[in-house]
Each structure stands twice: as C-alpha cells, then as structure tokens.
C-alpha cells in the first residue's frame, strides 16, 4: 500500500514529526485531488469523487524525501 511505504520511509528521517507530517501530507493530497477533479470535469463528478482520495493524490516516498526550501537551520 502506498501510504504504508511512505510512512515507513519518512519515519526514519531525523526531523520526522508524526502529526505535522500527516497534516502536510493531507493538505498536499487535497490540492492534488482538487486538480485531478477539475481536470476530470465538474459535470462528471459524484459525491464519492469529492470524498475519496486515490493513490495518485499522495506523494511518493521519493517525492517526500526531496529537500524542500530550507526552513530554519537545516533541510
């Protein structure tokens, strides 16, 4: 399962923070979901589409490990 692999990979990072990580993961998934649904077409959506994430909405472990803009003293 994609999230199992993701959690296993990132849990070994030095600055891993459980709650912060999950919040950020869900916020990014919401943005990807919104982009996906807009591309699908509003007229084609049903309630299940609006309330369900798919694997593509979540970043891969490799994407999560890419260093973002540093905040503070380390990346």
PDB file of N, CA, C and O in Angstrom:
ATOM      1  N   UNK A   1       0.845  -1.173   0.000  1.00  0.00           N
ATOM      2  CA  UNK A   1       0.000   0.000   0.000  1.00  0.00           C
ATOM      3  C   UNK A   1       0.895   1.243   0.000  1.00  0.00           C
ATOM      4  O   UNK A   1       1.912   1.285   0.693  1.00  0.00           O
ATOM      5  N   UNK A   2       0.520   2.223  -0.760  1.00  0.00           N
ATOM      6  CA  UNK A   2       1.360   3.399  -0.956  1.00  0.00           C
ATOM      7  C   UNK A   2       1.650   4.139   0.346  1.00  0.00           C
ATOM      8  O   UNK A   2       2.794   4.529   0.581  1.00  0.00           O
ATOM      9  N   UNK A   3       0.649   4.342   1.197  1.00  0.00           N
ATOM     10  CA  UNK A   3       0.872   5.087   2.441  1.00  0.00           C
ATOM     11  C   UNK A   3       1.738   4.314   3.413  1.00  0.00           C
ATOM     12  O   UNK A   3       2.519   4.922   4.144  1.00  0.00           O
ATOM     13  N   UNK A   4       1.628   2.996   3.447  1.00  0.00           N
ATOM     14  CA  UNK A   4       2.490   2.191   4.312  1.00  0.00           C
ATOM     15  C   UNK A   4       3.959   2.408   3.937  1.00  0.00           C
ATOM     16  O   UNK A   4       4.800   2.629   4.807  1.00  0.00           O
ATOM     17  N   UNK A   5       4.257   2.344   2.649  1.00  0.00           N
ATOM     18  CA  UNK A   5       5.627   2.563   2.175  1.00  0.00           C
ATOM     19  C   UNK A   5       6.101   3.974   2.511  1.00  0.00           C
ATOM     20  O   UNK A   5       7.241   4.182   2.927  1.00  0.00           O
ATOM     21  N   UNK A   6       5.218   4.919   2.323  1.00  0.00           N
ATOM     22  CA  UNK A   6       5.558   6.313   2.595  1.00  0.00           C
ATOM     23  C   UNK A   6       5.877   6.520   4.073  1.00  0.00           C
ATOM     24  O   UNK A   6       6.901   7.116   4.406  1.00  0.00           O
ATOM     25  N   UNK A   7       5.014   6.033   4.958  1.00  0.00           N
ATOM     26  CA  UNK A   7       5.246   6.195   6.397  1.00  0.00           C
ATOM     27  C   UNK A   7       6.517   5.472   6.839  1.00  0.00           C
ATOM     28  O   UNK A   7       7.260   5.983   7.677  1.00  0.00           O
ATOM     29  N   UNK A   8       6.770   4.293   6.282  1.00  0.00           N
ATOM     30  CA  UNK A   8       7.978   3.544   6.639  1.00  0.00           C
ATOM     31  C   UNK A   8       9.224   4.327   6.234  1.00  0.00           C
ATOM     32  O   UNK A   8      10.189   4.382   6.996  1.00  0.00           O
ATOM     33  N   UNK A   9       9.217   4.925   5.060  1.00  0.00           N
ATOM     34  CA  UNK A   9      10.375   5.665   4.568  1.00  0.00           C
ATOM     35  C   UNK A   9      10.638   6.920   5.386  1.00  0.00           C
ATOM     36  O   UNK A   9      11.767   7.151   5.821  1.00  0.00           O
ATOM     37  N   UNK A  10       9.619   7.725   5.599  1.00  0.00           N
ATOM     38  CA  UNK A  10       9.839   9.014   6.258  1.00  0.00           C
ATOM     39  C   UNK A  10      10.023   8.893   7.761  1.00  0.00           C
ATOM     40  O   UNK A  10      10.580   9.800   8.380  1.00  0.00           O
ATOM     41  N   UNK A  11       9.579   7.814   8.361  1.00  0.00           N
ATOM     42  CA  UNK A  11       9.703   7.681   9.819  1.00  0.00           C
ATOM     43  C   UNK A  11      11.155   7.572  10.269  1.00  0.00           C
ATOM     44  O   UNK A  11      11.456   7.737  11.451  1.00  0.00           O
ATOM     45  N   UNK A  12      12.040   7.299   9.343  1.00  0.00           N
ATOM     46  CA  UNK A  12      13.464   7.184   9.680  1.00  0.00           C
ATOM     47  C   UNK A  12      14.220   8.493   9.502  1.00  0.00           C
ATOM     48  O   UNK A  12      15.425   8.543   9.746  1.00  0.00           O
ATOM     49  N   UNK A  13      13.534   9.560   9.080  1.00  0.00           N
ATOM     50  CA  UNK A  13      14.192  10.852   8.927  1.00  0.00           C
ATOM     51  C   UNK A  13      14.471  11.464  10.296  1.00  0.00           C
ATOM     52  O   UNK A  13      13.724  11.260  11.253  1.00  0.00           O
ATOM     53  N   UNK A  14      15.557  12.212  10.363  1.00  0.00           N
ATOM     54  CA  UNK A  14      15.987  12.821  11.617  1.00  0.00           C
ATOM     55  C   UNK A  14      14.952  13.774  12.196  1.00  0.00           C
ATOM     56  O   UNK A  14      14.741  13.789  13.409  1.00  0.00           O
ATOM     57  N   UNK A  15      14.305  14.565  11.355  1.00  0.00           N
ATOM     58  CA  UNK A  15      13.381  15.584  11.847  1.00  0.00           C
ATOM     59  C   UNK A  15      11.913  15.189  11.663  1.00  0.00           C
ATOM     60  O   UNK A  15      11.041  16.054  11.580  1.00  0.00           O
ATOM     61  N   UNK A  16      11.646  13.894  11.599  1.00  0.00           N
ATOM     62  CA  UNK A  16      10.285  13.414  11.366  1.00  0.00           C
ATOM     63  C   UNK A  16       9.377  13.780  12.531  1.00  0.00           C
ATOM     64  O   UNK A  16       9.702  13.512  13.688  1.00  0.00           O
ATOM     65  N   UNK A  17       8.238  14.392  12.222  1.00  0.00           N
ATOM     66  CA  UNK A  17       7.225  14.722  13.219  1.00  0.00           C
ATOM     67  C   UNK A  17       5.893  14.165  12.765  1.00  0.00           C
ATOM     68  O   UNK A  17       5.346  14.611  11.756  1.00  0.00           O
ATOM     69  N   UNK A  18       5.372  13.212  13.482  1.00  0.00           N
ATOM     70  CA  UNK A  18       4.175  12.471  13.094  1.00  0.00           C
ATOM     71  C   UNK A  18       2.999  13.359  12.702  1.00  0.00           C
ATOM     72  O   UNK A  18       2.545  13.310  11.559  1.00  0.00           O
ATOM     73  N   UNK A  19       2.501  14.167  13.633  1.00  0.00           N
ATOM     74  CA  UNK A  19       1.323  14.984  13.374  1.00  0.00           C
ATOM     75  C   UNK A  19       1.541  15.997  12.279  1.00  0.00           C
ATOM     76  O   UNK A  19       0.690  16.174  11.407  1.00  0.00           O
ATOM     77  N   UNK A  20       2.675  16.661  12.319  1.00  0.00           N
ATOM     78  CA  UNK A  20       2.996  17.671  11.304  1.00  0.00           C
ATOM     79  C   UNK A  20       3.089  17.022   9.932  1.00  0.00           C
ATOM     80  O   UNK A  20       2.593  17.568   8.946  1.00  0.00           O
ATOM     81  N   UNK A  21       3.718  15.868   9.869  1.00  0.00           N
ATOM     82  CA  UNK A  21       3.879  15.167   8.598  1.00  0.00           C
ATOM     83  C   UNK A  21       2.524  14.788   8.002  1.00  0.00           C
ATOM     84  O   UNK A  21       2.270  15.032   6.822  1.00  0.00           O
ATOM     85  N   UNK A  22       1.662  14.196   8.812  1.00  0.00           N
ATOM     86  CA  UNK A  22       0.356  13.751   8.325  1.00  0.00           C
ATOM     87  C   UNK A  22      -0.493  14.943   7.897  1.00  0.00           C
ATOM     88  O   UNK A  22      -1.177  14.876   6.876  1.00  0.00           O
ATOM     89  N   UNK A  23      -0.458  16.026   8.659  1.00  0.00           N
ATOM     90  CA  UNK A  23      -1.210  17.228   8.275  1.00  0.00           C
ATOM     91  C   UNK A  23      -0.741  17.737   6.914  1.00  0.00           C
ATOM     92  O   UNK A  23      -1.560  18.023   6.040  1.00  0.00           O
ATOM     93  N   UNK A  24       0.569  17.850   6.734  1.00  0.00           N
ATOM     94  CA  UNK A  24       1.123  18.325   5.462  1.00  0.00           C
ATOM     95  C   UNK A  24       0.788  17.368   4.323  1.00  0.00           C
ATOM     96  O   UNK A  24       0.458  17.799   3.218  1.00  0.00           O
ATOM     97  N   UNK A  25       0.874  16.071   4.598  1.00  0.00           N
ATOM     98  CA  UNK A  25       0.563  15.057   3.593  1.00  0.00           C
ATOM     99  C   UNK A  25      -0.885  15.202   3.117  1.00  0.00           C
ATOM    100  O   UNK A  25      -1.153  15.163   1.916  1.00  0.00           O
ATOM    101  N   UNK A  26      -1.811  15.366   4.052  1.00  0.00           N
ATOM    102  CA  UNK A  26      -3.220  15.510   3.687  1.00  0.00           C
ATOM    103  C   UNK A  26      -3.499  16.821   2.959  1.00  0.00           C
ATOM    104  O   UNK A  26      -4.300  16.852   2.024  1.00  0.00           O
ATOM    105  N   UNK A  27      -2.847  17.898   3.378  1.00  0.00           N
ATOM    106  CA  UNK A  27      -3.050  19.172   2.691  1.00  0.00           C
ATOM    107  C   UNK A  27      -2.580  19.094   1.241  1.00  0.00           C
ATOM    108  O   UNK A  27      -3.245  19.610   0.342  1.00  0.00           O
ATOM    109  N   UNK A  28      -1.444  18.454   1.013  1.00  0.00           N
ATOM    110  CA  UNK A  28      -0.938  18.300  -0.353  1.00  0.00           C
ATOM    111  C   UNK A  28      -1.849  17.369  -1.155  1.00  0.00           C
ATOM    112  O   UNK A  28      -2.080  17.602  -2.341  1.00  0.00           O
ATOM    113  N   UNK A  29      -2.362  16.326  -0.519  1.00  0.00           N
ATOM    114  CA  UNK A  29      -3.268  15.396  -1.199  1.00  0.00           C
ATOM    115  C   UNK A  29      -4.560  16.105  -1.593  1.00  0.00           C
ATOM    116  O   UNK A  29      -5.107  15.852  -2.666  1.00  0.00           O
ATOM    117  N   UNK A  30      -5.045  16.984  -0.733  1.00  0.00           N
ATOM    118  CA  UNK A  30      -6.256  17.747  -1.062  1.00  0.00           C
ATOM    119  C   UNK A  30      -6.038  18.611  -2.303  1.00  0.00           C
ATOM    120  O   UNK A  30      -6.923  18.719  -3.152  1.00  0.00           O
ATOM    121  N   UNK A  31      -4.866  19.220  -2.404  1.00  0.00           N
ATOM    122  CA  UNK A  31      -4.570  20.058  -3.575  1.00  0.00           C
ATOM    123  C   UNK A  31      -4.481  19.217  -4.846  1.00  0.00           C
ATOM    124  O   UNK A  31      -4.996  19.610  -5.893  1.00  0.00           O
ATOM    125  N   UNK A  32      -3.825  18.058  -4.752  1.00  0.00           N
ATOM    126  CA  UNK A  32      -3.732  17.186  -5.924  1.00  0.00           C
ATOM    127  C   UNK A  32      -5.104  16.638  -6.304  1.00  0.00           C
ATOM    128  O   UNK A  32      -5.427  16.520  -7.486  1.00  0.00           O
ATOM    129  N   UNK A  33      -5.911  16.304  -5.294  1.00  0.00           N
ATOM    130  CA  UNK A  33      -7.258  15.811  -5.553  1.00  0.00           C
ATOM    131  C   UNK A  33      -8.068  16.884  -6.290  1.00  0.00           C
ATOM    132  O   UNK A  33      -8.753  16.590  -7.269  1.00  0.00           O
ATOM    133  N   UNK A  34      -7.984  18.109  -5.817  1.00  0.00           N
ATOM    134  CA  UNK A  34      -8.726  19.202  -6.445  1.00  0.00           C
ATOM    135  C   UNK A  34      -8.307  19.383  -7.903  1.00  0.00           C
ATOM    136  O   UNK A  34      -9.158  19.562  -8.775  1.00  0.00           O
ATOM    137  N   UNK A  35      -7.019  19.337  -8.169  1.00  0.00           N
ATOM    138  CA  UNK A  35      -6.535  19.467  -9.549  1.00  0.00           C
ATOM    139  C   UNK A  35      -7.028  18.311 -10.418  1.00  0.00           C
ATOM    140  O   UNK A  35      -7.429  18.505 -11.566  1.00  0.00           O
ATOM    141  N   UNK A  36      -6.991  17.124  -9.855  1.00  0.00           N
ATOM    142  CA  UNK A  36      -7.451  15.935 -10.583  1.00  0.00           C
ATOM    143  C   UNK A  36      -8.935  16.051 -10.913  1.00  0.00           C
ATOM    144  O   UNK A  36      -9.348  15.757 -12.035  1.00  0.00           O
ATOM    145  N   UNK A  37      -9.734  16.477  -9.940  1.00  0.00           N
ATOM    146  CA  UNK A  37     -11.179  16.566 -10.147  1.00  0.00           C
ATOM    147  C   UNK A  37     -11.543  17.663 -11.137  1.00  0.00           C
ATOM    148  O   UNK A  37     -12.471  17.500 -11.929  1.00  0.00           O
ATOM    149  N   UNK A  38     -10.825  18.771 -11.099  1.00  0.00           N
ATOM    150  CA  UNK A  38     -11.080  19.845 -12.068  1.00  0.00           C
ATOM    151  C   UNK A  38     -10.784  19.356 -13.476  1.00  0.00           C
ATOM    152  O   UNK A  38     -11.535  19.643 -14.409  1.00  0.00           O
ATOM    153  N   UNK A  39      -9.686  18.616 -13.633  1.00  0.00           N
ATOM    154  CA  UNK A  39      -9.338  18.084 -14.950  1.00  0.00           C
ATOM    155  C   UNK A  39     -10.368  17.064 -15.422  1.00  0.00           C
ATOM    156  O   UNK A  39     -10.611  16.934 -16.622  1.00  0.00           O
ATOM    157  N   UNK A  40     -10.967  16.349 -14.497  1.00  0.00           N
ATOM    158  CA  UNK A  40     -11.990  15.349 -14.825  1.00  0.00           C
ATOM    159  C   UNK A  40     -13.257  16.005 -15.350  1.00  0.00           C
ATOM    160  O   UNK A  40     -13.957  15.439 -16.191  1.00  0.00           O
ATOM    161  N   UNK A  41     -13.546  17.190 -14.854  1.00  0.00           N
ATOM    162  CA  UNK A  41     -14.724  17.923 -15.305  1.00  0.00           C
ATOM    163  C   UNK A  41     -15.809  17.930 -14.243  1.00  0.00           C
ATOM    164  O   UNK A  41     -16.261  16.877 -13.794  1.00  0.00           O
ATOM    165  N   UNK A  42     -16.212  19.094 -13.856  1.00  0.00           N
ATOM    166  CA  UNK A  42     -17.182  19.270 -12.782  1.00  0.00           C
ATOM    167  C   UNK A  42     -18.487  18.540 -13.068  1.00  0.00           C
ATOM    168  O   UNK A  42     -19.093  17.974 -12.158  1.00  0.00           O
ATOM    169  N   UNK A  43     -18.921  18.547 -14.312  1.00  0.00           N
ATOM    170  CA  UNK A  43     -20.195  17.914 -14.645  1.00  0.00           C
ATOM    171  C   UNK A  43     -20.159  16.390 -14.502  1.00  0.00           C
ATOM    172  O   UNK A  43     -21.211  15.753 -14.457  1.00  0.00           O
ATOM    173  N   UNK A  44     -18.971  15.803 -14.431  1.00  0.00           N
ATOM    174  CA  UNK A  44     -18.833  14.349 -14.332  1.00  0.00           C
ATOM    175  C   UNK A  44     -18.648  13.854 -12.896  1.00  0.00           C
ATOM    176  O   UNK A  44     -18.509  12.651 -12.675  1.00  0.00           O
ATOM    177  N   UNK A  45     -18.645  14.756 -11.929  1.00  0.00           N
ATOM    178  CA  UNK A  45     -18.330  14.372 -10.551  1.00  0.00           C
ATOM    179  C   UNK A  45     -19.553  13.872  -9.801  1.00  0.00           C
ATOM    180  O   UNK A  45     -20.678  14.311 -10.036  1.00  0.00           O
ATOM    181  N   UNK A  46     -19.297  12.940  -8.889  1.00  0.00           N
ATOM    182  CA  UNK A  46     -20.336  12.472  -7.974  1.00  0.00           C
ATOM    183  C   UNK A  46     -19.823  12.663  -6.549  1.00  0.00           C
ATOM    184  O   UNK A  46     -18.671  13.051  -6.354  1.00  0.00           O
ATOM    185  N   UNK A  47     -20.654  12.398  -5.564  1.00  0.00           N
ATOM    186  CA  UNK A  47     -20.267  12.599  -4.172  1.00  0.00           C
ATOM    187  C   UNK A  47     -19.050  11.756  -3.788  1.00  0.00           C
ATOM    188  O   UNK A  47     -18.189  12.212  -3.034  1.00  0.00           O
ATOM    189  N   UNK A  48     -18.980  10.546  -4.299  1.00  0.00           N
ATOM    190  CA  UNK A  48     -17.832   9.685  -3.980  1.00  0.00           C
ATOM    191  C   UNK A  48     -16.518  10.294  -4.486  1.00  0.00           C
ATOM    192  O   UNK A  48     -15.496  10.205  -3.806  1.00  0.00           O
ATOM    193  N   UNK A  49     -16.538  10.901  -5.653  1.00  0.00           N
ATOM    194  CA  UNK A  49     -15.338  11.562  -6.186  1.00  0.00           C
ATOM    195  C   UNK A  49     -14.849  12.654  -5.241  1.00  0.00           C
ATOM    196  O   UNK A  49     -13.647  12.829  -5.043  1.00  0.00           O
ATOM    197  N   UNK A  50     -15.790  13.381  -4.665  1.00  0.00           N
ATOM    198  CA  UNK A  50     -15.452  14.511  -3.806  1.00  0.00           C
ATOM    199  C   UNK A  50     -14.980  14.098  -2.421  1.00  0.00           C
ATOM    200  O   UNK A  50     -14.369  14.896  -1.710  1.00  0.00           O
ATOM    201  N   UNK A  51     -15.255  12.867  -2.035  1.00  0.00           N
ATOM    202  CA  UNK A  51     -14.928  12.430  -0.673  1.00  0.00           C
ATOM    203  C   UNK A  51     -13.906  11.306  -0.627  1.00  0.00           C
ATOM    204  O   UNK A  51     -13.680  10.717   0.430  1.00  0.00           O
ATOM    205  N   UNK A  52     -13.281  10.999  -1.772  1.00  0.00           N
ATOM    206  CA  UNK A  52     -12.345   9.876  -1.834  1.00  0.00           C
ATOM    207  C   UNK A  52     -11.008  10.313  -2.409  1.00  0.00           C
ATOM    208  O   UNK A  52     -10.946  10.943  -3.465  1.00  0.00           O
ATOM    209  N   UNK A  53      -9.934   9.969  -1.695  1.00  0.00           N
ATOM    210  CA  UNK A  53      -8.589  10.151  -2.229  1.00  0.00           C
ATOM    211  C   UNK A  53      -8.212   8.893  -3.011  1.00  0.00           C
ATOM    212  O   UNK A  53      -8.668   7.795  -2.694  1.00  0.00           O
ATOM    213  N   UNK A  54      -7.381   9.063  -4.027  1.00  0.00           N
ATOM    214  CA  UNK A  54      -6.797   7.934  -4.753  1.00  0.00           C
ATOM    215  C   UNK A  54      -5.291   7.983  -4.547  1.00  0.00           C
ATOM    216  O   UNK A  54      -4.756   9.001  -4.107  1.00  0.00           O
ATOM    217  N   UNK A  55      -4.608   6.896  -4.860  1.00  0.00           N
ATOM    218  CA  UNK A  55      -3.161   6.797  -4.608  1.00  0.00           C
ATOM    219  C   UNK A  55      -2.397   7.948  -5.258  1.00  0.00           C
ATOM    220  O   UNK A  55      -1.425   8.440  -4.684  1.00  0.00           O
ATOM    221  N   UNK A  56      -2.812   8.377  -6.425  1.00  0.00           N
ATOM    222  CA  UNK A  56      -2.108   9.438  -7.140  1.00  0.00           C
ATOM    223  C   UNK A  56      -2.187  10.785  -6.426  1.00  0.00           C
ATOM    224  O   UNK A  56      -1.407  11.689  -6.729  1.00  0.00           O
ATOM    225  N   UNK A  57      -3.110  10.929  -5.492  1.00  0.00           N
ATOM    226  CA  UNK A  57      -3.228  12.178  -4.743  1.00  0.00           C
ATOM    227  C   UNK A  57      -2.105  12.345  -3.722  1.00  0.00           C
ATOM    228  O   UNK A  57      -1.859  13.450  -3.238  1.00  0.00           O
ATOM    229  N   UNK A  58      -1.432  11.254  -3.401  1.00  0.00           N
ATOM    230  CA  UNK A  58      -0.367  11.291  -2.399  1.00  0.00           C
ATOM    231  C   UNK A  58       0.994  11.251  -3.058  1.00  0.00           C
ATOM    232  O   UNK A  58       1.188  10.592  -4.080  1.00  0.00           O
ATOM    233  N   UNK A  59       1.940  11.969  -2.458  1.00  0.00           N
ATOM    234  CA  UNK A  59       3.302  11.969  -2.975  1.00  0.00           C
ATOM    235  C   UNK A  59       3.946  10.604  -2.722  1.00  0.00           C
ATOM    236  O   UNK A  59       3.574   9.883  -1.795  1.00  0.00           O
ATOM    237  N   UNK A  60       4.911  10.275  -3.562  1.00  0.00           N
ATOM    238  CA  UNK A  60       5.663   9.036  -3.362  1.00  0.00           C
ATOM    239  C   UNK A  60       6.723   9.269  -2.294  1.00  0.00           C
ATOM    240  O   UNK A  60       7.059  10.414  -1.992  1.00  0.00           O
ATOM    241  N   UNK A  61       7.257   8.182  -1.716  1.00  0.00           N
ATOM    242  CA  UNK A  61       8.335   8.363  -0.736  1.00  0.00           C
ATOM    243  C   UNK A  61       9.506   9.163  -1.296  1.00  0.00           C
ATOM    244  O   UNK A  61      10.121   9.948  -0.574  1.00  0.00           O
ATOM    245  N   UNK A  62       9.821   8.972  -2.576  1.00  0.00           N
ATOM    246  CA  UNK A  62      10.926   9.710  -3.175  1.00  0.00           C
ATOM    247  C   UNK A  62      10.613  11.201  -3.235  1.00  0.00           C
ATOM    248  O   UNK A  62      11.495  12.023  -2.991  1.00  0.00           O
ATOM    249  N   UNK A  63       9.387  11.558  -3.552  1.00  0.00           N
ATOM    250  CA  UNK A  63       8.997  12.971  -3.589  1.00  0.00           C
ATOM    251  C   UNK A  63       9.058  13.590  -2.200  1.00  0.00           C
ATOM    252  O   UNK A  63       9.410  14.761  -2.054  1.00  0.00           O
ATOM    253  N   UNK A  64       8.717  12.808  -1.179  1.00  0.00           N
ATOM    254  CA  UNK A  64       8.727  13.327   0.190  1.00  0.00           C
ATOM    255  C   UNK A  64      10.154  13.583   0.674  1.00  0.00           C
ATOM    256  O   UNK A  64      10.375  14.462   1.507  1.00  0.00           O
ATOM    257  N   UNK A  65      11.119  12.826   0.161  1.00  0.00           N
ATOM    258  CA  UNK A  65      12.499  12.959   0.617  1.00  0.00           C
ATOM    259  C   UNK A  65      13.260  14.070  -0.089  1.00  0.00           C
ATOM    260  O   UNK A  65      14.344  14.454   0.349  1.00  0.00           O
ATOM    261  N   UNK A  66      12.699  14.590  -1.180  1.00  0.00           N
ATOM    262  CA  UNK A  66      13.351  15.690  -1.878  1.00  0.00           C
ATOM    263  C   UNK A  66      13.358  16.894  -0.954  1.00  0.00           C
ATOM    264  O   UNK A  66      12.334  17.261  -0.377  1.00  0.00           O
ATOM    265  N   UNK A  67      14.514  17.495  -0.824  1.00  0.00           N
ATOM    266  CA  UNK A  67      14.667  18.623   0.084  1.00  0.00           C
ATOM    267  C   UNK A  67      13.875  19.818  -0.431  1.00  0.00           C
ATOM    268  O   UNK A  67      14.080  20.272  -1.557  1.00  0.00           O
ATOM    269  N   UNK A  68      12.991  20.314   0.385  1.00  0.00           N
ATOM    270  CA  UNK A  68      12.223  21.498   0.062  1.00  0.00           C
ATOM    271  C   UNK A  68      13.057  22.725   0.437  1.00  0.00           C
ATOM    272  O   UNK A  68      14.187  22.591   0.908  1.00  0.00           O
ATOM    273  N   UNK A  69      12.514  23.884   0.234  1.00  0.00           N
ATOM    274  CA  UNK A  69      13.187  25.110   0.673  1.00  0.00           C
ATOM    275  C   UNK A  69      13.480  24.999   2.156  1.00  0.00           C
ATOM    276  O   UNK A  69      12.578  24.692   2.934  1.00  0.00           O
ATOM    277  N   UNK A  70      14.715  25.241   2.569  1.00  0.00           N
ATOM    278  CA  UNK A  70      15.038  25.103   3.986  1.00  0.00           C
ATOM    279  C   UNK A  70      14.290  26.126   4.840  1.00  0.00           C
ATOM    280  O   UNK A  70      14.143  27.294   4.479  1.00  0.00           O
ATOM    281  N   UNK A  71      13.830  25.637   5.975  1.00  0.00           N
ATOM    282  CA  UNK A  71      13.201  26.497   6.974  1.00  0.00           C
ATOM    283  C   UNK A  71      14.041  26.362   8.225  1.00  0.00           C
ATOM    284  O   UNK A  71      14.252  25.252   8.713  1.00  0.00           O
ATOM    285  N   UNK A  72      14.508  27.444   8.736  1.00  0.00           N
ATOM    286  CA  UNK A  72      15.367  27.366   9.911  1.00  0.00           C
ATOM    287  C   UNK A  72      16.798  27.102   9.504  1.00  0.00           C
ATOM    288  O   UNK A  72      17.317  27.710   8.568  1.00  0.00           O
ATOM    289  N   UNK A  73      17.436  26.181  10.224  1.00  0.00           N
ATOM    290  CA  UNK A  73      18.877  25.963  10.039  1.00  0.00           C
ATOM    291  C   UNK A  73      19.223  24.717   9.248  1.00  0.00           C
ATOM    292  O   UNK A  73      20.383  24.532   8.879  1.00  0.00           O
ATOM    293  N   UNK A  74      18.260  23.863   8.978  1.00  0.00           N
ATOM    294  CA  UNK A  74      18.579  22.646   8.233  1.00  0.00           C
ATOM    295  C   UNK A  74      17.438  22.306   7.299  1.00  0.00           C
ATOM    296  O   UNK A  74      16.339  22.853   7.389  1.00  0.00           O
ATOM    297  N   UNK A  75      17.737  21.376   6.391  1.00  0.00           N
ATOM    298  CA  UNK A  75      16.745  20.936   5.423  1.00  0.00           C
ATOM    299  C   UNK A  75      16.223  19.594   5.840  1.00  0.00           C
ATOM    300  O   UNK A  75      15.367  19.026   5.162  1.00  0.00           O
TER     301      UNK A  75
END
